[in-house]
Amino acid sequence: MKRTARPGVIVALLLLIASPGLAAGDSAGTHLSGSFVMGPHNTATDFRDEFFSSLGLSLHPGDLLHYNWTANGGSGPALYFEIHTHVPQYTVFRNGSATLQSGFWEIPGTDPYMIFWRNLNNVSENVTYTYDVTPASTNWLVLGFVVLGGGVAVTIVAIVAIRRRRRRPPAPADTRNDD
C-alpha cells in the first residue's frame, strides 16, 4: 500500500499551530467615540480625568491606541490633554495644548492608564473624541509566526517530494532496434 502526503493539509495544520492568535480568532480591535461638555475654568467641571477601562477600553501591552479629539469642532479655544498613569509613579506618556489632536500610542505595560483634559478658558467647550485599539496579537508577532509556519511547511513538502523521486525505479531501457 502506497502512502501519499497531502501538502495542503500539512500546510494548513502547520499554519494553525504556528499562529495561535489567528487560530483563536482574535478580535479586530475596539472602537469608541463620544462627546462631553467641559465647564469654564475654575468650575467643578473644568477637567476630566478617566481610566481608559472606565470607558470600556481594555488596553494590553503592545496594543496600539489611535486617539483623536477636538474642542468645539477644532475651533477652540485650546484644551490641555494628557495620557498618563499613577502606578507605580505618575508618568505622562502624551500631553499638549491644542484645539484638536490625533496620534498613536503603543501601550507599554499593564498599568491603569488614564486620559485627562483641562479647560483653562472662561468658556464651556464641547469635546468630541474617538479611540481605536488595535490588539498587539494582530501586529508583527502573528505575521512572524505565519511566515515561520509557512517556511516549515514548504520545507516539509520539499523533503517529501525529494524522497518520492529517490524511491522511483529507473525507467526501463529502450529495447527497440531502429536499424
C-alpha positions as a printed Julia matrix, in Angstrom:
179×3 Matrix{Float64}:
   0.0    0.0     0.0
   1.46   3.31   -1.07
   1.06   6.34    1.21
   0.92   9.83   -0.25
   1.37  13.05    1.65
  -1.22  15.76    1.29
   0.78  19.01    1.18
  -2.32  21.21    1.52
  -3.36  19.51    4.77
   0.17  19.7     6.15
   0.45  23.42    5.32
  -2.96  24.18    6.88
  -2.14  22.3    10.09
   1.26  23.96   10.44
  -0.21  27.43    9.93
  -2.83  26.77   12.61
  -0.21  25.52   15.05
   2.26  28.32   14.26
  -0.26  31.16   14.55
  -2.22  30.75   17.79
  -3.61  34.27   17.58
  -5.24  33.62   14.23
  -6.44  30.16   15.23
  -8.15  31.59   18.32
  -9.94  34.22   16.21
  -8.55  37.41   17.76
 -10.84  40.4    17.58
 -10.26  43.17   15.09
  -9.96  45.74   17.88
 -12.13  48.19   19.74
 -13.68  51.46   18.58
 -15.11  54.04   20.96
 -16.42  57.54   20.31
 -18.31  60.11   22.31
 -18.52  63.69   23.48
 -18.92  65.74   26.66
 -19.08  69.37   27.73
 -16.36  70.92   29.89
 -17.26  73.87   32.06
 -15.29  77.12   32.16
 -12.03  77.4    34.12
 -12.31  77.37   37.94
 -15.57  75.41   37.95
 -16.16  71.84   39.15
 -16.43  70.66   35.54
 -13.31  72.29   34.06
 -11.43  68.97   33.91
 -11.99  65.32   33.01
  -9.75  62.52   34.31
 -10.83  58.96   33.43
  -9.39  55.49   33.32
  -9.5   54.02   29.82
 -11.03  50.93   31.44
 -13.96  53.0    32.78
 -14.66  54.0    29.17
 -14.81  50.32   28.22
 -11.35  50.08   26.65
  -9.19  47.13   27.64
  -5.55  48.03   26.97
  -2.77  45.41   26.93
   0.99  45.65   26.4
   1.78  46.13   22.73
  -1.74  47.25   21.77
  -1.85  50.34   19.56
  -4.2   53.16   20.61
  -5.2   55.68   17.96
  -6.71  58.75   19.64
  -8.45  61.71   18.06
 -10.26  64.58   19.77
 -11.46  68.13   19.04
 -12.51  71.09   21.17
 -15.56  72.82   19.69
 -15.01  71.02   16.39
 -11.39  72.19   16.25
 -12.24  75.89   16.52
 -11.13  76.04   20.16
 -10.01  77.6    22.34
  -7.26  75.13   23.21
  -7.52  72.48   25.95
  -4.74  70.76   27.88
  -4.65  66.99   27.18
  -2.59  64.09   28.51
  -2.38  60.31   28.72
  -0.82  59.21   32.0
  -0.64  56.65   34.81
  -0.26  56.98   38.57
   1.24  53.49   39.06
   3.99  52.85   40.04
   4.59  56.61   39.83
   2.94  59.49   38.0
   4.12  59.21   34.39
   2.93  61.26   31.41
   3.06  59.5    28.02
   1.37  62.11   25.8
   0.45  65.73   26.51
  -0.12  69.09   24.89
  -2.45  72.05   24.49
  -4.45  72.22   21.29
  -7.88  72.65   19.75
  -7.58  69.18   18.22
  -5.16  66.32   18.47
  -4.65  62.96   16.8
  -1.96  60.39   17.37
  -0.87  56.84   18.06
   0.41  55.35   21.3
   1.73  51.81   21.84
   0.68  50.56   25.27
   3.91  49.91   27.22
   2.65  47.72   30.07
  -0.25  46.73   32.29
  -0.61  49.89   34.37
  -4.05  51.53   34.78
  -3.77  54.28   32.13
  -5.84  57.45   32.21
  -6.85  60.28   29.92
  -7.05  63.85   31.19
  -8.35  67.15   29.81
  -8.36  70.58   31.47
 -10.17  73.68   30.27
  -8.14  76.78   31.17
 -10.55  79.1    29.35
 -13.52  81.12   30.62
 -15.95  79.45   28.19
 -17.5   75.97   28.12
 -16.13  73.59   25.5
 -17.63  70.63   23.68
 -15.09  67.78   23.41
 -15.59  65.07   20.79
 -13.31  62.02   20.84
 -12.63  58.67   19.19
 -10.35  55.84   20.29
  -9.41  52.83   18.21
  -7.42  49.98   19.76
  -5.55  47.5    17.59
  -4.63  44.39   19.59
  -0.94  43.51   19.77
  -1.6   39.97   18.54
  -2.65  41.33   15.15
   0.65  43.15   14.84
   4.03  41.73   13.76
   4.21  38.76   16.12
   1.44  36.81   14.4
   2.85  37.71   11.0
   6.19  36.28   12.14
   4.57  33.03   13.23
   2.72  32.73    9.93
   5.93  33.26    7.93
   7.78  30.76   10.14
   4.96  28.22    9.83
   4.87  28.68    6.06
   8.63  28.17    5.85
   8.41  24.95    7.86
   5.54  23.72    5.67
   7.45  24.42    2.44
  10.49  22.58    3.84
   8.4   19.52    4.71
   6.75  19.45    1.28
  10.18  19.72   -0.39
  11.59  16.83    1.68
   8.59  14.62    0.83
   8.97  15.42   -2.88
  12.73  14.63   -2.86
  12.15  11.29   -1.11
   9.49  10.31   -3.63
  11.89  10.92   -6.52
  14.61   8.79   -4.93
  12.24   5.83   -4.46
  11.11   5.66   -8.11
  12.64   2.78  -10.02
  14.66   3.74  -13.08
  12.79   3.85  -16.37
  13.14   0.65  -18.43
  15.82   0.78  -21.1
  14.7    1.24  -24.67
  14.86  -2.22  -26.23
  13.68  -1.23  -29.68
  16.1   -1.56  -32.51
  15.63   1.14  -35.1
  18.04  -0.41  -37.65
